[in-house]
């Protein structure tokens, strides 16, 4: 383990967070709020610890897969702990476990809240709460790769460890340029959504924060009623459209920008993603038809909720916890599947689902024809056995974590087993609201005990970081010299 290199990158991450805390501080000043100490104190702590770490001298600049996983897991954990300080110092979320849960939910873009109401929050604290979504959406360390001088080819392992999906690679020759392209697309889409919301009559503050929350596919709302607060079809359709866009693999946008339109449209993952959303929207619309005025209203509600669950954003326009069992079952399945690989969304990812299906079919053929060569193809390429094993391992760990955490939550008398199962799925897939009344879109996770919130915070971090970094961080073997 290259400890000095790990601490050096961690120090840079802390300095980046210190700089970013300046943004909500200035928001507070502009609104005349007395919350500056809530940001200055953690900024000072991050600065005094981050500067020495980022100035560490080391000869060995090697970063391998193990270091990449540890850097990502440590950075996200530390940033979530420090990011909870503004909530605690301001007194708006005085309990550490609630504040940590809220911050972890923010950075992991989960959108699950430990608060029954958020409208009491000051403008600056609310801004920080939702800014964490935007920062976590593309990745804090990807941001570092984009803005800081290149740290060598080894940083590819950091990029892979933080990027969602079964595999991730460079769009262009250098990893730094890839990070800059991804963040450029991310910023442009965020800006476009904010402009469209402003055109529709939303206030500047609400428009910016709603765009931040949508871009990170997080779902923290400015108001208790989420998007339903506005009761505006235009806002709903704009947000739904951008939830859909942010759930697409960003490589598709790069292909479109570089003129490879046909290659982008031939994407198997994109086709499955689109068909899945359209099919689920129509089926749910038919299923809930009896509880609304007409089919178009049913389609309006179903299309928004399908997009919010598939993209793992977590916004809401209706309480889908009251929908029929079939609709809730479909949403639960979409919670597991999630968005596309390489997007800002969570879940297992559409790409993994496709690979698992084809891998299972290939294994059945190998059993019937043991001497035949049967390959697994995805997106027109033959997948390596390593990629297949990685996807299967991820699936096994995903199922194991869901099972174990559901049992751990069951020690808490707050909820029944199905609610705990739904909460675990919603947190590991970074969706936020579950499909039951206790943790649904019009409820919160405030009823859970402190230890349950700690478990769910770990689950959120594991889900956002694709499980492996958190497993490596906690494994004793990782910290041995050999």
N, C-alpha and C positions, 0 to 999 in steps of 0.2 A: 504493500500500500504506500503510495507516494503522499505521505501526510502533509508535507509542506505545500505541495501543489493543490491538494484538496482544500487546505486552510486558506490559501491564496485566493482561489476562486470564490470561496465562501465569504471572504472579506470584501471582494468586489461586489458580490450580491448584496451585502449589508450596506455598502456605500450607495448602491443604486436605490435601495429602499429608503435610505435617509434622504436622498435627493427627491424621490417621488413624494415623500411626506410633505415636502414644501408646497405641493400643489393644493391639497386641502387646507393647509395653513393659510395660503393666500385667498382661498375661497372664503374662509372664515373672516379674514380681515376685510374683504370686500363687502361682506354682509354685516360687519360691525359686531362679530361674535367674540366673546372672551374665551376662546378655546385654544389659544396659541400654545399654552403649556402642554396641552394634550399631544401636540406634535413635536414641540421643541425638545422635550425630555427624551422621547425615544430616538429622535434625530441625533441628539448628543451622544446617547449610549451607542448607537450604531456607528457613529463617526469615530469615537474613541476606541472601539473594538475593531472596526473595519479597517481603519488606516494601518495599524501595525500588521494585521493579517495580510492585507493586500500588498504590503511592502516586504514580505518575507522573501529572503534570498534563497534560491535553490538552483542547483545545477541540473538535476534531472527534471526535464519538462514533460516527461512521458505521462500520458493519460490513457489508460486502457479501460476495458469494459467495466471492471470492478470499481475503479475510481470514478468513472462516469455515473454509475448508479448511486454511489455513496454521495457524490457532490450534489446530485439532484435531490435525493431524499433529505440530506442534511439541510440544504438551502431552503427547501420548501417548508420544512418543519420549523427552522429558526425564524424565517420570515413570517410564518403564521403566528408564532409565539410573540414576536416583537410587534407585529401588526395589530395584536389585540390590545396593546398598551393604550392607544388613544381612546378606546372605548372605556377602559378602566379608569384612566386618569381624569377623563371628563366626567365620570360618574354616571354616564348614560347606560353602560353595561358594567356594573361594579363587580360582578362575579367572574372570576377568571375562567371557569369552565364554560360559561355562557359566551364570554368574549372570545375565547379561543375557538369554540365551536363556530361562532359567527365569522371569524376571520378565516378559519380553515375552509368554511363553506364558500367564502368569498374568493379566495385565491384558487380553490379547486373548481370554481364556477358551478358549484352544486346548487346554491340558492336555498338550501334548507335553513330555516331561521329558528333561533332559540327564543325569539321575542314574539309575544302575542300582538304587539303593535309597534310600528316604527315611526309613526307620524310625530312622536314627541322629540325625535332626534333633531339636533342642530343641523344647519345646512352643511357645515364643514365635516362633521362626523359622518353624515349620510353620504357625502361626496366620497370620503375615504372608503366607506363600506362598499360602495358600488364600483369605485376605481379598482379595488382588488379583483373584481370580475374581469375587467378589461386587461389588467396586467397578467392574470392567470390564464386567460383565454389562449393566447399564443405562446405563453411560457415566459417566466421571469428570466431564465438563463438564456433563452433564445434572444431576448431583448439585450442581454449583456453581450452576446456574440455579435449582435447587429451594431452596437454603438461603441464597443471597446476595440482597441487594436487586436489583431489576430493573435491567438495564443498557441497556434500550431495545429497540425493535423489531428492530434489526439482529441481535440475538442469535438470531433465528430461523434465520439462516444457520449459526450454530454448532450449533444443535440438529439441523438437517437434515444437516449434514456428519458428525455423530457417530451419528445414528440409522440403524439398518439397514433396508434395503428400497428398492424402486424410488422411493418417495415417502414423505414424512412431513409431517404437518400438526399443527395444534393441536387438542386435544380440546375445549378451552374457549377463551374469548376471549384470555387472556394466556398467553404462552409459559411464564412462571414457574409459573402454576397447572397447566398441562399437565405440566410436569416434576414438580411435587409429587404430582399424581394418579398418574403412572407409578411414582414411587418409593414411594408409599403402597401400591399394589397389589403391588409387588415385595417390600416388607418384610413384608406380611401373608402372602403365599404362602411366603416363606422361614421365617417364624415357625411357620406351620402344619406345614410339613414337619419342622422340628426337633422340634415337640411329638409328632408321630406316630412319629418314630423313637425318641424318649424313651419313649413308651408301650410300644413294642416291646422295650425293654430295652437300647437302645444307650446308652453313656455320654454325659454332657452335652457333653464336649469333642468327641467323635466326631460326635454328632448335629448340633451347631452347625456344625462345619466341613463335614460332608457336605451340610447344607442350603445353606451358602454356595456350595459347589462346584456343586451342582445348579442353584441359582438363576441363577448366572452361566453355566450350561451349559458349565462348564470341564472338570471331570473329574479334577482333582488329588485323590488319595486320601490318607487319613491313614496307610494301610498299603500295603505293596508289592503286595498282592494285590487292590487296589481293593475293590469291593463283594463280590467273590468271597471275600475274607478272612473275612467273617462267615458265609458259607454259610447264609443265612437267607432263606427265601422271602418272608417279610413285609417285610423291609428292601428286598429287590429290587423288590417290587411297589410299595412306597411311593415309592422313588426313580424307578422307571420311570414311575409316574403323574405325578410332578412334573416329570420331564424332558419328558413330553408337554405338560404345562401351560405350562412356560416356553418351549416351542417354538411356542406359539400367539401370534398378534398380540395385543398388550396392549389394542388397541382393542376386541377382543371382550369382555374382562373389564370394560372401562368401560361397554360397551353393556349387559351383564348387570347391572351394579351400578345403572345408571340405569333399569332396567326394560324396555329394548328387546330382549327375549329373542328375538322372531321375527326381527328384523333381524340379530342376532348369529348365529342358527342358519342364516340364508340366505347367510352368507358363502361365496363360491365358493372362496376360498383355504382356509378351514377344512375344507370338504368334501373338497377335493383332498388336503389334509394328512392327514386321518383315513383316507381310502380308501387312500392311499399306504402308510401305516403298517400298516394291517390286511392289505392284500394282500401286502406284503413279508414280514410276520411269518408268514403262513400258508404262503407259497411256501418260505421258508427252513426252516420247521419240517418240512415234507414232505421237503425236500432233505437235512436232517441226521438224519432219522428213524433211519437205520441205525446211527448212532454213539451213540445214547442209549437209555434203557430203554423209553420209551413216547412217544406223541404229545404228552402234556401237558408232559412234561419238555422236549421239543423246542420246544414253543410257549413255555414259560417262558424258555428261553434266547434264542430268536429274537426274542420280543417285547421283551426287555430290550435286546438288541444293536441292533435296528432303531431303538428309541427313542433309544439313546445316540448312534447315528450321525446319525439324522435331526435330532435336536435339537442335534447337534454337541457333546455333553457329553464323551464319551470314557471314561466308566466302563466296567468290564467285569466279567462274571461267568464267562466262559469265554474261551479263546484262539481267537477266530474266524479267526485266521490259518491254523488247521488245518482249517477247514471246506472243503467241496467248492468247485470253481471257480464254480459258479452262485451260491452264497450269497455268496462274496466279490465276485463281479461286481455283485450287487444292492447290497451294502453300499458298493461303490465308486461306483455311480450315486447312491445316497442321500447320499454324502459331497459330491458336486457340488451336488445340489439343496439340501440343508440344510433349515432350518426356515422358518417363516413370516416375512414382512416385519414389522417392528415388534415382534419377539420378542427375547429375549436370545441366540438361536441364530445360527449363522453359515451359510456356504454361499451359493449364488447366490440362494436364497430361492424358495419355492413361487410367490410372486406373479410373479416375473420369468419363471419357467418358463411359467406360464399366459399371460403377455403375449407372450412370444416365440412360443409356439405360435399364438396368435391373430393376431399380427402377420404371421407367415409365411403363414398361410392368407389373410389380407387382401391381402397382396402378390401372391399367386398369382391371386386374383380380379381384382386391378387389371391384371395382365398379360393376362388373358383378356378383361376388359371395361374397356378403358382410359378410357372415358367415364363409367363408373359411379362413384358416390360410395360408397366402402366404408370404413366406420369400424371401429375396434377398441374393443370394450367389455370392461370388467372390473369386477366387483362392481356391475353395473347402471349404470355410468357410461361415457360415451364418453371414451376417452383422447386427450389432445392428442398431436400429432406430436412435440412436445418430449419427452414421457414415453416414447414409442416409441423415439425416437432415443437417449435416455438409457439405456434397457434394452439396446438393441443395442450401444451403445458399451461399456457395462459388460461385456457378454458377450465382445466382441472383446478388450478389455484383459485379462479373466480368462483367456482362452485363451492370449493372448500371454505373460502372466506365467508361467503354468504351463509353457509350452514353454521359455521362456528359462531359468527357474530349474531345470527338469529337466536342461537341458544344463549349467548351471553346477555343479550337484551331481555331474554325471557326471565332472567333473574330479577329484573325490574318489574314491580307489580303494576306499572302504569298501563301497559297495553297487552292485548292478546297476541298469540303466536303469529297470526296472519299479518297483523299490523307491524310487528317486529320484522317479519320477513319482507314486507313492503318497504319499511324504512331502510333496511339493509340494502335492498335492491336500488332504491332511490338514491342512496348515498354513494354506493360503489359505482353506480352508473352516472353519478353527478347530475341527477335530474332535479332533486329537491323534494317536491311534494310527493307523498305516497297516494295510494288509491283508496284509503280508508278515511273515515271522518276525523279520527284523532290526529292524523298527520297529513290530511288532504290539502288542496290548494287554498282553502279558506281557514286552515288551522296552522299550527306550528309544532316544533319539537320541544316546546318549553316544559311539557309534562314529564319528560324523561329525567331521571336522576343524573347527578354529575358524572358517575362512572359510565352510564350509557352514552352520554354526550361525548365522553372521551373515546369510547369504542367507535362511535359513529364518525368522530373526527379522523381517527386512524383510517377508517374505511373510505372516507372521502379522499384523503391523501393517496391511499393505495389505488383507488379507482382512477384518479386524475393522472397519476404517474405510471399507470399501466401495471401495477402490482409489483413488478420485479425490483425496482429501486428500494421500496420499503422492506421487501423480504431480505434483500442483501444488506440493508442497513441494520436489521435486527439479528442477522445470522452471526454467531460468534466466529465462525470460520473466516468471515470477511476481514476481521481485524487481526488475524494472525499474520505473521511475517511471510509464511509460505502456506 
